[in-house]
């Protein structure tokens, strides 16, 4: 493969800060969620994929100033497609995050076809995400690979970011013989920042057997260890621990927490509890398919879990993400029937609702459609 062609995947991405009409919701025919983030002032941001879970993919971003009841038209589009290129170039993987300084980060990848064997991992940032006019930073290159889940902030102040470089069996056909020099790096990486995101560097990583995109998430446990879960194709979720801030990791083993081969969600809440969202009404048992999207809470770092709160029992609900507002409200997004309904859905609830197994707090709701492609309506 010509090096000049491969370099096209790492060109500075195209950002539309004032998206043209072709990105309006009435023009869309696909919806796959990326995630949700909430600022200190309560502004919600939601990001999703248009085009398809394929080389046509691009990102759209919207916001809500009324706690998720109504949403803007897309206020940002990341679309690196260029008809002059010999291959499709897309943005298909990323995550949203509000950092401790109330800055909104949008991490996103850029790759040729679905995966060219390397991918390039970028971010843009809103330093004042609550202003009427949104002023984004220029795209900044972070690493190879891609980031699908939010960073965490450790007790010592370190920021840790999950970055995955996918296995060779995920590489698109035209690039099957490319990037063999990276084969030893195909794993679930952790990148770290000690200066509040000014610089990032790789700290360590773990290899999950039969990985399905890794899609790894991590939390810092009360004893100082890091706990990381990752997705595999046929063995469910695997787990590993680090005792040195992510530099080295135990040999991964099959986890007690189990789900279908799909994205799951794990985070620390303001109360100190852990939140887990995955498919299946029992923590240790997966649903038979992408149904029964369920939330659980743990008081003791995952040793025991509450009964499940079923967010959505339907088929083809997937890719949960969450954020927590300053007042404790939880916002959870996921998608349903990406190609036929394209729904991006929102649950707004509190920890009390999850513990009760039903909605008991004022203003809580589930299954609220916040984005639906116009061409699928």
LINBELRA-V633968 format. One record per pair of residues at least 4 apart in sequence whose C-alpha atoms are under 8 Angstrom apart, sorted by the first residue. I is the first residue (numbers start at 1). GAP is how many residues later the second one is. Records with the same first field share a line. If there is no record, write none. Layout:
BEGIN
I: GAP + GAP
END
This chain:
BEGIN
1: 4 + 5 + 174 + 177
2: 4
3: 4
4: 4
5: 4 + 81
6: 4 + 106 + 110
7: 4
8: 104
9: 80 + 101 + 102 + 103 + 107 + 110 + 111
10: 100 + 101 + 109 + 110
12: 127
13: 65 + 66 + 67 + 97 + 126
14: 64 + 65 + 66
15: 61 + 62 + 63 + 64 + 65
16: 4 + 60 + 61 + 62 + 63
17: 58 + 59 + 60 + 119
18: 57 + 58 + 59
19: 4 + 5 + 55 + 56 + 57 + 58
20: 4
22: 5
23: 4 + 5 + 37 + 51 + 54
24: 4 + 49 + 50
25: 48 + 49 + 346 + 347 + 348 + 349
26: 347 + 348 + 349
27: 346 + 347 + 348
28: 22 + 23 + 345 + 346 + 347 + 348
29: 21 + 22 + 310 + 313 + 344 + 345 + 346 + 347
30: 19 + 20 + 21 + 22 + 308 + 309 + 310 + 311 + 312 + 343 + 346
31: 17 + 18 + 19 + 20 + 21 + 304 + 307 + 308 + 310 + 311 + 312 + 313 + 341 + 342
32: 16 + 17 + 18 + 20 + 21 + 303 + 304 + 306 + 310 + 311 + 312
33: 14 + 15 + 16 + 286 + 300 + 301 + 302 + 311
34: 12 + 13 + 14 + 15 + 59 + 60 + 61 + 62 + 114 + 285 + 287
35: 11 + 12 + 13 + 60 + 61 + 285 + 286 + 287 + 298 + 299
36: 8 + 9 + 10 + 11 + 60 + 61 + 285 + 286 + 287 + 295 + 296 + 297
37: 7 + 8 + 9 + 59 + 60 + 61 + 67 + 285 + 286 + 287
38: 4 + 5 + 6 + 7 + 60 + 285 + 286 + 287
39: 4 + 5 + 59 + 63 + 64 + 65 + 90 + 91 + 286
40: 62 + 285 + 286
41: 89
42: 23 + 25 + 283 + 284
43: 20 + 21 + 22 + 23 + 24 + 87
44: 19 + 20 + 21 + 23 + 24
45: 16 + 17 + 18 + 19
46: 15 + 16 + 17 + 50
47: 12 + 13 + 14 + 15 + 48 + 49
48: 11 + 12 + 13 + 296
49: 4 + 8 + 9 + 10 + 11 + 43
50: 6 + 7 + 8 + 9 + 10
51: 5 + 6 + 7
52: 4 + 5 + 287
53: 4 + 39
54: 38 + 59 + 60
55: 33 + 34 + 35 + 57 + 58 + 59
56: 25 + 32 + 33 + 34
57: 22 + 33 + 34 + 35
58: 19 + 20 + 21 + 22 + 32 + 33 + 34
59: 17 + 18 + 19 + 20 + 32 + 33
60: 14 + 15 + 16 + 17 + 18
61: 13 + 14 + 15 + 16
62: 9 + 10 + 11 + 12 + 13 + 14
63: 8 + 9 + 11 + 12
64: 4 + 5 + 6 + 7 + 8
65: 5 + 6
66: 4
68: 278 + 302
69: 301
70: 300
71: 299
78: 13
79: 11 + 12
80: 9 + 10 + 11 + 30
81: 7 + 8 + 9
82: 6 + 7
83: 5
85: 4
87: 25 + 26
88: 24 + 25
89: 21 + 22 + 23 + 24
90: 20 + 21 + 22 + 23 + 24
91: 17 + 18 + 19 + 20
92: 16 + 17 + 18 + 22
93: 15 + 16 + 53 + 54 + 55
94: 12 + 13 + 14 + 15 + 52 + 53 + 54 + 55
95: 11 + 12 + 13 + 52 + 53 + 54 + 55
96: 8 + 9 + 10 + 11 + 53 + 54
97: 7 + 8 + 9 + 53 + 54
98: 4 + 5 + 6 + 7
99: 4 + 5 + 6
102: 25 + 26 + 27
103: 22 + 23 + 24 + 25 + 26
104: 21 + 22 + 23 + 24 + 25
105: 18 + 19 + 20 + 21
106: 17 + 18 + 19
107: 14 + 15 + 16 + 17 + 40
108: 13 + 14 + 15 + 38 + 39
109: 10 + 11 + 12 + 13 + 36 + 37 + 38
110: 9 + 10 + 11 + 12
111: 4 + 5 + 7 + 8 + 9
112: 4 + 7
113: 59
114: 57 + 58
115: 4 + 55 + 56 + 57
116: 55 + 56 + 58 + 59 + 62
117: 49 + 51 + 53 + 54 + 55 + 58 + 59 + 61 + 62
118: 26 + 27 + 47 + 61 + 64
119: 25 + 26 + 27 + 46
120: 21 + 22 + 23 + 24 + 25 + 26
121: 20 + 21 + 22 + 23 + 24 + 25 + 26
122: 17 + 18 + 19 + 20 + 21
123: 16 + 17 + 18 + 19
124: 12 + 13 + 14 + 15 + 16
125: 11 + 12 + 13
126: 8 + 9 + 10 + 11
127: 8 + 9
128: 6 + 7
129: 5
130: 4
142: 58
144: 21
145: 18 + 19 + 20 + 21
146: 17 + 18 + 19
147: 14 + 15 + 16 + 17
148: 14 + 15 + 67 + 68
149: 12 + 13 + 66 + 67 + 68
150: 11 + 12 + 67
151: 8 + 9 + 10 + 11
152: 7 + 8 + 9 + 66 + 67
153: 4 + 5 + 6 + 7
154: 4 + 5 + 6 + 66
157: 37
158: 34 + 35 + 36 + 37 + 38
159: 33 + 34 + 35 + 37 + 38
160: 30 + 31 + 32 + 33
161: 29 + 30 + 31
162: 26 + 27 + 28 + 29 + 54 + 55 + 56
163: 25 + 26 + 27 + 28
164: 22 + 23 + 24 + 25 + 49 + 50 + 51 + 52
165: 20 + 21 + 22 + 23 + 24 + 48
166: 4 + 5 + 20 + 21 + 45 + 47 + 48
167: 4 + 16 + 19 + 20 + 44 + 46
168: 8 + 15 + 18
171: 4 + 5
172: 4
179: 4
182: 4
186: 21
187: 18 + 19 + 20 + 21 + 27
188: 17 + 18 + 19 + 20 + 26 + 27 + 28 + 42
189: 13 + 14 + 15 + 16 + 17
190: 12 + 13 + 14 + 15 + 56
191: 9 + 10 + 11 + 12 + 13
192: 8 + 9 + 10 + 11
193: 4 + 5 + 6 + 7 + 8
194: 5 + 6
195: 4
203: 43 + 44
204: 42 + 43 + 44 + 45
205: 41 + 42 + 43 + 44
206: 34 + 42 + 43 + 45 + 46
207: 4 + 45
208: 6 + 22 + 23 + 24 + 30 + 44
209: 23
210: 22 + 23 + 24 + 25
211: 19 + 20 + 21 + 22
212: 19 + 20 + 21 + 49
213: 18 + 19
214: 16 + 17 + 18
215: 15 + 16 + 48
216: 12 + 13 + 14 + 15
217: 11 + 12 + 13 + 48 + 49
218: 8 + 9 + 10 + 11 + 48 + 49
219: 7 + 8 + 9 + 47 + 48 + 49
220: 4 + 5 + 6 + 7
221: 4 + 5 + 6 + 80
222: 79
224: 19
225: 16 + 17 + 18 + 19 + 20
226: 15 + 16 + 17 + 19 + 20
227: 12 + 13 + 14 + 15
228: 11 + 12 + 13
229: 8 + 9 + 10 + 11 + 26
230: 7 + 8 + 9
231: 5 + 6 + 7 + 30 + 31 + 32
232: 4 + 5 + 6 + 29
233: 28
234: 27
235: 19
236: 18 + 19 + 22 + 23 + 24 + 25
237: 17 + 18 + 20 + 21 + 22 + 24
238: 14 + 15 + 16 + 17
239: 13 + 14 + 15 + 16
240: 9 + 10 + 11 + 12 + 13
241: 8 + 9
242: 4 + 5 + 6 + 7 + 8
243: 5 + 6
244: 4
256: 27 + 28
257: 26 + 27 + 28
258: 25 + 26 + 27 + 28
259: 5 + 19 + 20 + 21 + 25 + 26 + 27 + 28
260: 19 + 26 + 27 + 28 + 29 + 30
262: 28 + 56 + 57
263: 15 + 55 + 56 + 57
264: 12 + 13 + 14 + 15 + 55 + 56 + 57
265: 10 + 11 + 12 + 13 + 55 + 56 + 57
266: 8 + 9 + 10 + 11
267: 7 + 8 + 9
268: 4 + 5 + 6 + 7
269: 4 + 5 + 6 + 55
270: 54 + 58
272: 27
273: 24 + 25 + 26 + 27 + 28
274: 23 + 24 + 25 + 27 + 28
275: 20 + 21 + 22 + 23
276: 19 + 20 + 21
277: 16 + 17 + 18 + 19 + 43
278: 15 + 16 + 17 + 42
279: 7 + 8 + 10 + 11 + 12 + 13 + 14 + 15
280: 5 + 6 + 7 + 8 + 11 + 12 + 13 + 14
281: 4 + 5 + 6 + 11 + 12 + 13 + 26 + 27 + 28 + 29
282: 4 + 25 + 26
283: 13 + 22 + 25
287: 4 + 5
289: 26 + 27
290: 25 + 26 + 27 + 28
291: 21 + 22 + 23 + 24 + 25 + 26 + 27
292: 18 + 19 + 20 + 21 + 22 + 23
293: 17 + 18 + 19 + 20 + 24 + 25
294: 14 + 15 + 16 + 17 + 18
295: 13 + 14 + 15 + 16 + 59
296: 9 + 10 + 11 + 12 + 13 + 58 + 59
297: 8 + 9 + 10 + 54 + 57 + 58
298: 4 + 5 + 6 + 7 + 8
299: 5 + 6
300: 4
306: 49
307: 48 + 50
308: 46 + 49
309: 44 + 45 + 46 + 47 + 48 + 49
310: 47
311: 36 + 55 + 56
312: 5 + 54 + 55
315: 21 + 22
316: 19 + 20 + 21
317: 17 + 18 + 19 + 20
318: 16 + 17 + 18
319: 14 + 15 + 16
320: 12 + 13 + 14 + 15
321: 11 + 12 + 13
322: 8 + 9 + 10 + 11
323: 7 + 8 + 9
324: 4 + 5 + 6 + 7
325: 4 + 5 + 6
328: 22
329: 19 + 20 + 21 + 22
330: 17 + 18 + 19 + 20 + 21
331: 15 + 16 + 17 + 18
332: 14 + 15 + 16
333: 11 + 12 + 13 + 14
334: 10 + 11 + 12
335: 7 + 8 + 9 + 10
336: 5 + 6 + 7 + 8 + 9
337: 4 + 5 + 6
338: 4 + 5
340: 36
341: 31 + 32 + 35 + 36
342: 30 + 31 + 34
343: 26 + 27 + 28 + 29 + 30
344: 25 + 26 + 27 + 28
345: 22 + 23 + 24 + 25 + 26
346: 20 + 21 + 22 + 23 + 24
347: 17 + 18 + 19 + 20 + 21
348: 15 + 16 + 17 + 18
349: 4 + 5 + 10 + 12 + 14 + 15 + 16 + 17
350: 4 + 11 + 14
351: 4
352: 4 + 8 + 9
353: 4 + 5 + 6 + 7 + 8
354: 4 + 5
356: 4
359: 5 + 6
360: 4
372: 4 + 5
373: 4
END
